[in-house]
Amino acid sequence: MWVVLLILRIILYLLAALLLILITLLVVPFSYRGEASVYGEVSFNYRVGWFWNLINIRGTKGEESLKTEVFLSNKRLFTVKTKVRSEDEPEKDDDKEDKKEKKAAKGVNNLKSMFDTKVIKEGFSYLKKIIKQISPKYLHLQGTYGFDDPSITGMTAGFIYTLQGAWPQSRIQLQPCFTEEILELEFKATGSISVGTIVWDTARFVLKKDIRTKIFKRNKKVKLKSKL
């Protein structure tokens, strides 16, 4: 009998520990910072920390490889390296890629059937909240850009102008070039993300009547089609 009680007690402790970890993940925000540059090749480095950087992930991308490292405080736990495919290398499994593209297009068409005015309005409201949560507290962006079509360059310049008002604590110095196609950028950002707030906003969005009705109706239709 005491063995059963001991096993139940261990299970209870494990569940309590998992619940505590889950609550901590929801309450304690993640911090992030990153730098990137585009001068022909794209290179970047980033760091995502949690619990005051007790656990943090660091990543860098060079010309040939992408490296991700996981740290406990300043002690490296493990490293993952991935080779970056060159643009000149031929792609493999073209048939598989075509199937993926067709499947993605089919998914987009299926999603279109879910949308109506109310859903789109609620969706934009939800996205605004999420973007506000993940937006950097500080943003530094400078460089020169230009497209083959000057009108696109002009529209991009207008969009960038609105970004300056969205992040007051930002330094955006981007110069449009209307005479040639060019992209040279330097980017820096720091901020934090509260998982609990995102989960709460997502739950409220999904549980709204208009959204919930669309999702469940769609799931029922998919199940009926699969049975037929």
Secondary structure in CASP SS format (residue, H / E / C, confidence):
PFRMAT SS
TARGET T0000
AUTHOR 0000-0000-0000
METHOD secondary structure of the structure
MODEL  1
M C 1.00
W H 1.00
V H 1.00
V H 1.00
L H 1.00
L H 1.00
I H 1.00
L H 1.00
R H 1.00
I H 1.00
I H 1.00
L H 1.00
Y H 1.00
L H 1.00
L H 1.00
A H 1.00
A H 1.00
L H 1.00
L H 1.00
L H 1.00
I H 1.00
L H 1.00
I H 1.00
T H 1.00
L H 1.00
L H 1.00
V H 1.00
V C 1.00
P C 1.00
F E 1.00
S E 1.00
Y E 1.00
R E 1.00
G E 1.00
E E 1.00
A E 1.00
S E 1.00
V E 1.00
Y E 1.00
G C 1.00
E C 1.00
V E 1.00
S E 1.00
F E 1.00
N E 1.00
Y E 1.00
R E 1.00
V E 1.00
G E 1.00
W E 1.00
F C 1.00
W C 1.00
N C 1.00
L C 1.00
I E 1.00
N E 1.00
I E 1.00
R E 1.00
G E 1.00
T E 1.00
K E 1.00
G C 1.00
E C 1.00
E C 1.00
S E 1.00
L E 1.00
K E 1.00
T E 1.00
E E 1.00
V E 1.00
F E 1.00
L E 1.00
S C 1.00
N C 1.00
K E 1.00
R E 1.00
L E 1.00
F E 1.00
T E 1.00
V E 1.00
K E 1.00
T E 1.00
K E 1.00
V C 1.00
R C 1.00
S C 1.00
E C 1.00
D C 1.00
E C 1.00
P C 1.00
E C 1.00
K C 1.00
D C 1.00
D H 1.00
D H 1.00
K H 1.00
E H 1.00
D H 1.00
K H 1.00
K H 1.00
E H 1.00
K H 1.00
K H 1.00
A H 1.00
A H 1.00
K H 1.00
G H 1.00
V H 1.00
N H 1.00
N H 1.00
L H 1.00
K H 1.00
S C 1.00
M C 1.00
F C 1.00
D C 1.00
T H 1.00
K H 1.00
V H 1.00
I H 1.00
K H 1.00
E H 1.00
G H 1.00
F H 1.00
S H 1.00
Y H 1.00
L H 1.00
K H 1.00
K H 1.00
I H 1.00
I H 1.00
K H 1.00
Q H 1.00
I H 1.00
S C 1.00
P C 1.00
K C 1.00
Y E 1.00
L E 1.00
H E 1.00
L E 1.00
Q E 1.00
G E 1.00
T E 1.00
Y E 1.00
G E 1.00
F C 1.00
D C 1.00
D C 1.00
P H 1.00
S H 1.00
I H 1.00
T H 1.00
G H 1.00
M H 1.00
T H 1.00
A H 1.00
G H 1.00
F H 1.00
I H 1.00
Y H 1.00
T H 1.00
L H 1.00
Q H 1.00
G H 1.00
A H 1.00
W C 1.00
P C 1.00
Q C 1.00
S E 1.00
R E 1.00
I E 1.00
Q E 1.00
L E 1.00
Q E 1.00
P E 1.00
C C 1.00
F C 1.00
T C 1.00
E C 1.00
E C 1.00
I E 1.00
L E 1.00
E E 1.00
L E 1.00
E E 1.00
F E 1.00
K E 1.00
A E 1.00
T E 1.00
G E 1.00
S E 1.00
I E 1.00
S C 1.00
V H 1.00
G H 1.00
T H 1.00
I H 1.00
V H 1.00
W H 1.00
D H 1.00
T H 1.00
A H 1.00
R H 1.00
F H 1.00
V H 1.00
L C 1.00
K C 1.00
K H 1.00
D H 1.00
I H 1.00
R H 1.00
T H 1.00
K H 1.00
I H 1.00
F H 1.00
K H 1.00
R H 1.00
N H 1.00
K H 1.00
K H 1.00
V H 1.00
K H 1.00
L H 1.00
K H 1.00
S H 1.00
K H 1.00
L C 1.00
END
